[in-house]
Amino acid sequence: MPDFFRTVPSGDDRERLTCRDCGFVAYENPKIIVGSVVSVDGRILLCRRAIEPRHGFWTLPAGYMELAETVEEGARREAWEEARARIAIEGVLAIYSIARIGQVQVIFRAGLAEPGFEAGPESLEVRLFDWDEIPWEQLAFPSVHWSLRQWRAMRGRPLGLPAMNPPEDPRGTRPLAQPPGL
């Protein structure tokens, strides 16, 4: 079994996991999360998580991108896995950097490509929420808040450059102090 340790390899500028025997460097890179704010007649599709982290909290249909798929394919797959929804992607809504956990999140704006949805294996329930019904205090992650606010800001408008992290949290390291006053 290889014996890895942390060191700064020759020609590099940061510590890396390196094999003591052969010098192989095991690079650790951010994970890509893909998901969508799916709207139907102005209501938002949210999934109540059946898995950790944040079991029982509400989130967007989103998850880790798989090898050999595009970001769009990953977002469609996640919508199917979590909400049994076939979605039509309109474009990129936001790209968020969550540095503290090594994630880059690509969030799309989407609608349903065909009618119907139901809870998939990773969701306790799935439902549509009017804006004033969204359970803000029960949303799983800060980036869900950010994505929903960006969707609202861009509703009915053509998508341009995607949103990035809010100025008060440029590295995605601060938990939300309280639900936004919307």
SULZI-V242220 format. One record per residue. SS is DSSP state (@ for helix, = for strand, . for the rest). OMEGA is omega in whole degrees, 0 to 359 (NA if undefined). D_LAST is the distance of its C-alpha to the last C-alpha in Angstrom with 1 decimal. Layout:
ss = (SS/SS)
omega = (OMEGA/OMEGA)
d_last = (D_LAST/D_LAST)
//
This chain:
ss = (./././=/=/=/=/=/././././././=/=/=/=/=/./././././=/=/././././=/=/=/=/=/=/=/=/=/=/././=/=/=/=/=/=/=/././././././././=/=/./=/=/=/=/././././././@/@/@/@/@/@/@/@/@/@/@/@/@/./././=/=/=/=/=/=/=/=/=/=/=/=/@/@/@/./=/=/=/=/=/=/=/=/=/=/././././././././././=/=/=/=/=/=/=/./@/@/@/././@/@/@/=/././@/@/@/@/@/@/@/@/@/@/@/@/@/././././././././=/./././@/@/@/././././././././././././.)
omega = (181/179/181/174/180/178/175/180/178/179/180/182/179/179/177/171/185/179/179/186/187/180/178/179/178/182/177/185/179/174/179/176/177/180/185/164/183/179/179/181/178/177/185/177/176/181/176/190/176/183/172/0/175/176/177/178/183/181/172/170/185/177/183/174/179/174/175/173/175/178/178/178/179/179/178/180/180/178/178/182/187/186/183/181/171/185/174/183/178/181/180/178/185/172/183/175/178/189/186/178/175/179/165/183/176/185/181/167/185/171/176/176/176/183/171/173/176/182/173/185/180/183/174/176/179/178/177/179/165/183/183/176/183/181/188/182/181/176/190/191/176/182/174/175/182/183/180/178/178/177/181/180/184/183/178/180/176/178/175/176/180/174/176/178/176/182/181/180/187/181/179/184/184/172/178/180/180/178/181/175/184/NA)
d_last = (54.2/52.9/52.2/49.1/48.2/45.8/47.4/47.0/49.1/51.4/49.8/46.2/43.9/42.1/43.1/43.4/44.8/48.4/51.3/54.1/56.7/56.0/53.3/50.8/47.3/44.5/41.5/38.1/35.4/31.6/30.7/28.8/26.0/25.3/22.7/20.6/17.4/19.4/18.1/20.3/19.8/16.1/15.6/15.3/18.3/17.8/20.8/21.3/23.6/27.2/28.2/27.6/25.8/22.9/24.8/22.9/19.4/17.5/17.8/18.4/22.1/23.4/26.2/29.2/31.0/34.6/37.7/39.1/35.9/33.7/30.0/29.5/32.0/30.3/26.9/28.8/30.7/27.7/26.1/29.5/30.1/26.8/26.0/29.4/27.6/29.3/26.9/27.3/25.8/24.7/24.4/23.0/19.2/19.3/21.8/20.9/23.5/23.4/26.5/26.8/27.6/29.1/26.8/25.9/23.2/23.6/20.7/21.5/19.9/22.0/22.9/25.5/29.1/30.5/29.3/28.7/27.3/27.9/27.6/29.8/31.6/28.7/26.2/26.4/24.5/22.6/20.5/18.2/14.7/12.9/9.3/8.5/11.4/10.5/11.9/9.6/12.3/15.0/14.3/17.5/17.0/14.9/15.8/14.3/10.8/12.0/13.6/10.8/8.7/12.2/13.1/10.3/11.6/15.1/15.0/18.2/19.4/22.2/21.6/23.1/23.3/21.1/18.3/19.5/18.3/15.8/18.0/17.3/18.7/21.3/23.4/20.9/22.3/19.5/17.9/14.2/14.5/11.6/8.6/5.7/3.8/0.0)
//
